[in-house]
Amino acid sequence: MLKEHGLGIRNGRIALIAPRAEAIKHATRRTFELTGMLLAPGLVNAHGHAAMTLFRGLADDLPLKSWLQNHIWPAEARWVNEKFIRTGTELAIAEQLQGGITCFSDMYFFPDIASEVAHRTGIRAQITVPVLDFPVPGARDADEALRKGVALFDDLKHHPRLNVAFGPHAPYSVGDDKLESIRVLVAEMDAGIHMHVHETAHEVEEALRLHGERPLARLARQQLLGPRFQAVHMTQIDDEDLALLVEHNCSVIHCPESNLKLASGFCPVERLWDAGVNVAIGTDGAASNNDLDLLGETRTAALLAKAVAGSATALDAHRALRMATLNGARALGLDEHTGSLEVGKFADLVAFDLSGLAQQPIYDPVSQLIYSSGRDCVRHVWVAGKQLLDNRHLTRIDQDRLLVDVHEWCTKIANSDKL
């Protein structure tokens, strides 16, 4: 950690990190004095369903199976269209930028529309193409979803901020034939696989009953695991699961607050970390969390890890921040470009204001950030050197117009006879 230093940006990338006096000598254009602030890498939200912000609070306090089958899936079938995705994704991006998130992974319907919104708003994103064995909004079947996903991958393969991954929803919702198609596609394209895996004990029990093997073992047998595999949730891990994750160098995306709210289980973060598994963090969707507050998520992760491991030293503040930055970038295959403050990387930055009374006195700024601060301390955000949040003001999103659009959706859904 550096004190009294400056950072220079040229062509969207970090060009200089030097003591303050030297940095000022190199300044040629606009400068920022970030007195009382911690300048950090932008946060990376490694798992979410962006447009589900419009379902925030729609079906609370329910177990996962009932929540999905009886409430969320019917609501999606009725309401989700291109306009829904456009408004919901913009709301998610606005919330995430105000919370210091510069990069997010989105796994939701109409990914082409989500990519348009991400492009326009300036944020960095992994756009994940959802694949399921039944019709979903925007795709009549898995084959159509894959065809559209390939086209989107080709459209965005040279985009400086957006990339495409493929998202088989879960082992229980995608058959072997489609998993094989995805394996072939991602091998040809060098694309990521983003998948809900071992989210609940019930999922694992059903897989053993129906297939005679645990879901992760099935995915390994089908040669889907590897460095580009992003295993979301992983609350159920035995010795064989851990060995597979290590052997194939997979990343695990930890979503503690969604797991807690749905009573899905506890991801053994410290055990994974000790074994060398890359663990990132995600908020999940706002319908099951109910916010996209990655800083708050990271605090929960740090506290929960201590309880699960039975050790007060588990997942200290510095490792927790790494999980929300560089580990997230690594999980999404972006660690050469973002996730840390290094010369040559993109200038994806967040300035946290630690000057408030609640953060005083400051002995370790990172500890104060993780354990004493909320997302309201985010003051400025840059992505690739472009300022997207200026003293908490969104520079590319019309907040008043967005609130009107969101209110219209809320009124429509709330007044329907089938929530």
C-alpha positions in Angstrom: 0.0 0.0 0.0 1.4 3.4 -1.0 0.8 6.7 0.8 1.2 10.2 -0.7 1.5 8.9 -4.2 -0.1 9.9 -7.5 -1.3 7.8 -10.5 -1.1 9.0 -14.1 -3.4 7.9 -16.9 -2.7 7.9 -20.6 -4.9 6.4 -23.3 -7.1 4.7 -20.8 -4.3 2.9 -19.0 -2.2 3.5 -16.0 1.0 5.2 -17.2 2.6 6.2 -13.9 2.6 5.4 -10.2 5.0 7.7 -8.3 5.4 9.8 -5.2 3.1 12.8 -5.2 5.7 15.4 -6.0 7.0 13.5 -8.9 3.5 12.6 -10.2 2.6 16.3 -10.2 5.6 17.1 -12.4 4.2 14.8 -15.0 0.6 16.1 -14.9 -0.4 17.7 -18.2 -4.2 17.9 -18.1 -6.9 17.5 -15.4 -5.7 16.4 -11.9 -7.6 15.2 -8.9 -6.6 15.8 -5.3 -8.0 12.8 -3.4 -7.4 14.0 0.1 -8.6 11.5 2.7 -9.4 9.0 0.1 -8.2 5.4 -0.7 -7.6 5.0 -4.4 -8.2 1.3 -5.2 -8.8 -1.0 -8.2 -12.4 -1.0 -9.3 -14.5 -3.7 -7.7 -15.3 -6.8 -9.8 -18.8 -8.3 -9.4 -18.1 -11.7 -10.7 -21.7 -13.0 -10.7 -25.1 -11.4 -11.2 -28.3 -11.2 -13.2 -28.4 -7.5 -13.9 -31.9 -6.9 -15.2 -33.4 -8.8 -12.2 -33.1 -5.4 -10.4 -36.7 -4.9 -11.7 -37.7 -8.0 -9.6 -36.1 -6.7 -6.4 -38.3 -7.6 -3.5 -40.8 -9.4 -5.6 -40.6 -12.8 -3.9 -38.7 -12.6 -0.6 -38.1 -15.1 2.2 -38.5 -18.3 0.2 -36.3 -21.3 -0.4 -34.5 -21.5 -3.7 -36.7 -24.2 -5.4 -39.9 -22.4 -4.6 -38.5 -19.0 -5.3 -37.4 -20.1 -8.8 -40.2 -22.4 -9.9 -43.2 -20.7 -8.3 -42.3 -17.0 -8.6 -39.2 -16.0 -10.6 -39.6 -18.2 -13.6 -43.3 -17.4 -14.1 -42.5 -13.6 -13.6 -39.7 -13.9 -16.2 -42.0 -15.7 -18.7 -44.6 -12.9 -18.4 -42.5 -9.7 -18.1 -39.0 -10.1 -19.6 -38.6 -8.6 -23.0 -36.1 -6.3 -24.6 -37.4 -3.2 -22.9 -37.3 -4.9 -19.5 -33.7 -5.9 -20.1 -32.7 -2.4 -21.2 -34.2 -0.7 -18.1 -33.2 -3.4 -15.6 -29.6 -3.6 -16.9 -29.2 0.2 -16.8 -30.5 0.3 -13.2 -28.1 -2.4 -12.3 -25.1 -0.6 -13.9 -26.1 2.7 -12.2 -26.3 1.0 -8.8 -23.0 -0.8 -9.3 -21.1 2.3 -10.4 -22.3 4.1 -7.4 -21.0 1.2 -5.3 -17.5 1.3 -6.9 -18.0 -1.6 -9.3 -16.1 -1.1 -12.6 -16.6 -4.6 -14.0 -19.4 -7.1 -13.7 -20.5 -10.5 -15.0 -24.1 -10.6 -16.3 -25.9 -13.9 -16.8 -29.4 -13.1 -18.1 -31.7 -13.1 -21.1 -31.3 -11.0 -24.2 -27.6 -10.7 -23.7 -27.3 -8.6 -26.9 -29.4 -5.9 -25.3 -27.4 -6.1 -22.1 -24.2 -5.6 -24.1 -25.6 -2.5 -25.8 -26.4 -0.9 -22.4 -23.0 -1.8 -21.0 -21.3 -0.4 -24.1 -23.3 2.9 -23.8 -22.7 3.4 -20.1 -18.9 2.8 -20.3 -18.6 -0.1 -17.7 -16.6 -3.2 -18.2 -18.5 -6.5 -18.4 -18.5 -10.2 -19.1 -21.8 -10.8 -20.9 -22.8 -14.4 -20.3 -25.2 -16.2 -22.7 -27.7 -18.2 -20.6 -28.4 -21.7 -21.9 -31.2 -23.9 -20.6 -33.0 -27.0 -21.9 -36.4 -25.2 -22.1 -37.6 -21.9 -23.7 -36.5 -18.7 -22.1 -37.1 -15.0 -23.0 -35.2 -14.4 -26.2 -34.4 -18.0 -27.1 -36.9 -20.8 -28.0 -34.4 -23.5 -27.1 -30.8 -24.1 -26.2 -29.7 -24.3 -29.8 -31.1 -20.8 -30.6 -29.4 -19.5 -27.5 -26.1 -20.9 -28.6 -26.4 -19.6 -32.2 -27.2 -16.1 -30.9 -24.3 -16.4 -28.4 -21.8 -17.3 -31.1 -23.0 -14.3 -33.1 -22.6 -12.0 -30.1 -19.2 -13.4 -29.4 -18.1 -12.5 -33.0 -19.6 -9.0 -32.7 -17.8 -8.2 -29.5 -14.5 -10.1 -29.9 -12.6 -6.9 -30.5 -14.5 -4.7 -28.0 -12.1 -3.1 -25.5 -14.5 -3.5 -22.5 -16.9 -6.3 -23.2 -16.4 -10.1 -23.7 -18.7 -13.0 -24.0 -18.9 -16.2 -22.0 -21.3 -19.1 -22.2 -23.6 -19.8 -19.2 -25.2 -23.3 -19.0 -27.6 -22.4 -16.1 -26.9 -25.4 -13.9 -26.2 -29.1 -14.1 -29.9 -29.9 -13.4 -31.2 -27.6 -16.2 -28.9 -28.5 -19.1 -28.5 -31.9 -20.6 -25.3 -33.7 -21.6 -25.8 -33.0 -25.4 -25.9 -29.3 -24.9 -23.0 -29.4 -22.4 -21.0 -31.1 -25.1 -22.0 -28.4 -27.6 -20.8 -25.8 -25.2 -17.5 -27.6 -24.6 -16.8 -27.6 -28.3 -17.7 -24.0 -28.7 -15.7 -22.6 -25.8 -12.6 -24.7 -26.9 -12.8 -23.1 -30.4 -13.3 -19.6 -29.1 -11.3 -19.7 -25.8 -14.4 -18.4 -24.0 -15.3 -18.8 -20.4 -18.0 -21.0 -18.9 -20.1 -19.5 -16.1 -22.4 -21.9 -14.3 -24.3 -22.3 -11.0 -22.8 -25.4 -9.5 -23.4 -27.1 -6.1 -25.7 -24.3 -5.0 -27.6 -26.4 -2.5 -27.4 -29.8 -0.8 -30.6 -30.8 -2.6 -29.0 -30.2 -6.0 -26.1 -32.6 -5.1 -28.5 -35.2 -3.6 -30.7 -35.2 -6.7 -27.6 -35.6 -8.9 -26.5 -38.6 -6.9 -29.9 -40.1 -7.1 -30.5 -39.5 -10.8 -27.0 -39.8 -12.2 -25.0 -41.6 -9.5 -22.3 -38.8 -9.4 -21.9 -35.4 -8.0 -22.5 -32.5 -10.4 -18.9 -31.3 -10.5 -17.7 -34.9 -11.2 -20.1 -35.0 -14.1 -18.8 -31.8 -15.5 -15.2 -33.0 -15.1 -16.1 -36.2 -17.0 -17.5 -34.1 -19.8 -14.3 -32.1 -19.9 -15.9 -28.8 -19.1 -13.7 -27.9 -16.2 -10.6 -25.8 -16.7 -9.0 -22.4 -16.0 -11.9 -20.6 -17.8 -14.6 -22.4 -15.7 -16.4 -20.2 -13.3 -18.2 -22.2 -10.7 -20.8 -20.1 -9.0 -21.9 -20.7 -5.4 -20.2 -24.0 -4.5 -21.7 -24.3 -1.1 -21.4 -28.1 -1.0 -17.7 -29.2 -1.3 -16.2 -32.5 -0.3 -12.6 -33.7 -0.7 -13.2 -35.0 -4.2 -14.8 -31.7 -5.3 -11.9 -29.8 -3.9 -9.4 -32.0 -5.7 -11.2 -31.4 -9.0 -11.2 -27.7 -8.6 -7.5 -27.7 -7.8 -6.6 -30.1 -10.6 -8.5 -28.1 -13.3 -7.6 -24.7 -11.9 -11.2 -23.6 -11.8 -12.4 -20.4 -10.2 -15.2 -20.3 -7.6 -17.6 -17.3 -7.4 -18.8 -16.8 -3.8 -22.2 -15.2 -3.3 -22.6 -15.1 0.5 -25.6 -12.9 1.0 -27.7 -14.6 -1.6 -26.7 -18.0 -0.2 -27.7 -16.8 3.3 -31.0 -15.3 2.2 -32.0 -18.5 0.3 -30.5 -20.7 3.1 -28.5 -22.5 0.4 -25.4 -23.2 2.5 -21.9 -21.9 3.2 -19.0 -21.9 0.7 -15.8 -22.9 2.6 -13.8 -19.9 1.4 -10.8 -20.4 3.7 -10.4 -24.1 2.8 -10.6 -23.2 -0.9 -8.1 -20.4 -0.5 -5.6 -22.6 1.4 -5.9 -25.2 -1.4 -4.9 -22.6 -4.0 -8.3 -22.2 -5.6 -9.1 -18.7 -7.0 -12.1 -17.4 -5.1 -13.9 -14.3 -6.4 -17.1 -12.7 -5.1 -20.5 -11.8 -6.7 -23.7 -10.2 -5.5 -26.0 -12.6 -7.5 -29.1 -10.9 -8.7 -31.0 -8.2 -6.8 -34.1 -10.5 -6.7 -32.3 -12.8 -4.2 -29.9 -10.5 -2.4 -31.5 -7.7 -2.6 -28.7 -5.3 -3.5 -25.7 -5.1 -5.8 -23.4 -3.8 -3.0 -20.1 -5.6 -3.5 -18.4 -3.8 -0.7 -21.1 -5.0 1.7 -20.9 -8.4 0.1 -17.2 -8.5 0.8 -17.6 -7.6 4.4 -20.2 -10.4 4.8 -17.8 -12.8 3.1 -15.0 -11.9 5.5 -17.1 -12.3 8.6 -18.8 -15.5 7.3 -15.5 -17.1 6.4 -14.3 -16.7 10.0 -17.4 -18.4 11.4 -17.3 -21.3 8.8 -13.6 -21.9 9.4 -13.8 -21.4 13.1 -10.9 -19.0 13.0 -10.7 -15.3 13.5 -7.7 -15.1 11.1 -9.7 -16.5 8.1 -10.1 -14.2 5.1 -8.5 -11.1 6.5 -9.5 -7.7 5.1 -6.6 -7.5 2.6 -7.5 -10.9 1.1 -11.1 -10.0 1.1 -10.4 -6.9 -1.0 -8.3 -9.0 -3.3 -11.2 -11.4 -3.7 -13.4 -8.4 -4.8 -10.8 -7.1 -7.3 -7.9 -9.1 -8.7 -9.4 -12.5 -8.0 -12.6 -11.4 -9.7 -10.6 -10.2 -12.7 -8.8 -13.5 -12.8 -12.0 -15.5 -12.7 -13.3 -13.6 -15.7 -10.0 -14.0 -17.6 -9.2 -10.3 -17.3 -6.4 -10.1 -14.7 -3.9 -9.0 -17.3 -6.0 -5.9 -18.0 -7.7 -5.0 -14.7 -8.1 -5.9 -11.0 -5.0 -4.2 -9.6 -3.2 -0.8 -9.9 -0.2 -1.6 -12.1 1.4 0.4 -14.9 0.1 -0.9 -18.2 -3.3 -2.1 -16.9 -6.5 -0.3 -17.7 -7.3 2.6 -15.4 -10.3 1.0 -13.7 -10.3 2.9 -10.4 -12.5 3.8 -7.5 -11.8 6.5 -4.9 -13.2 5.6 -1.4 -13.7 8.5 1.0 -12.4 7.4 4.4 -12.5 10.9 6.0 -15.7 10.3 7.8 -16.1 10.0 11.6 -17.1 6.4 11.3 -13.7 5.5 9.7 -11.5 7.3 12.3 -8.9 6.7 13.4 -7.2 5.0 10.5 -4.5 2.5 11.2 -5.1 0.2 8.2 -7.1 1.8 5.4 -8.1 -1.6 4.0 -9.4 -2.8 7.3 -11.4 0.4 7.6 -12.8 0.0 4.1 -13.9 -3.6 4.6 -15.1 -3.5 8.2 -16.1 0.2 8.8 -17.3 1.6 5.5 -20.3 1.4 3.2 -20.8 1.9 -0.5 -21.9 5.5 0.2 -18.2 6.3 0.7 -17.6 5.8 -3.0 -16.8 9.3 -4.5 -15.3 8.7 -8.0 -15.2 5.9 -10.5 -13.1 5.5 -13.7 -13.2 2.8 -16.3 -10.4 2.8 -18.8 -9.6 6.3 -17.7 -13.1 7.6 -18.4 -14.9 9.1 -15.3 -18.3 7.4 -14.9 -18.9 8.7 -11.4 -17.9 12.2 -10.3 -18.5 13.0 -6.7 -21.3 10.4 -6.7 -22.9 11.9 -9.9 -23.4 9.4 -12.8 -21.8 11.0 -15.8 -23.4 8.8 -18.5 -26.7 7.8 -17.0 -29.7 10.1 -16.6 -30.8 9.2 -13.2 -34.1 11.1 -13.2 -35.2 9.5 -16.5 -34.1 6.1 -15.3 -36.1 6.4 -12.1 -39.2 7.2 -14.2 -38.7 4.1 -16.3 -38.2 1.9 -13.3 -41.3 3.3 -11.6 -43.4 2.5 -14.8 -42.2 -1.2 -14.6 -42.9 -1.4 -10.9 -46.4 -0.1 -11.4 -47.1 -2.5 -14.2 -45.9 -5.5 -12.4 -47.4 -4.6 -9.0 -50.8 -4.0 -10.5 -50.9 -7.3 -12.3 -53.0 -10.2 -11.0 -50.1 -12.7 -11.4 -47.0 -11.7 -9.4 
